[in-house]
Amino acid sequence: MLAGFHRGSGVIHVEELWGHKVAIDFHYFEPDEIESALGVSGLTVERLIEREPYPDIEVQTRRFYVVARKQG
């Protein structure tokens, strides 16, 4: 499995995005939360990479990416 997340805690609700009406909730997570949830689901994290946001291009939050495999 390969997945990407915004690092942090809590939820941000958005009503407008790129000039369009929307109703979206963005959930933020910490790496240990995701690693724990994947372990409970039978997956082992093989790699976790973090990065800073690209200035002036995207929302200014840290990202992390996880590569996980099924155990056994």
Secondary structure, DSSP 8 states (H G I E B T S, - for coil): -EEEEEBSSSEEEEEEETTEEEEEEEE-B-HHHHHHHHHHTTEEEEEEEEE---TTTS-S--EEEEEEEE--
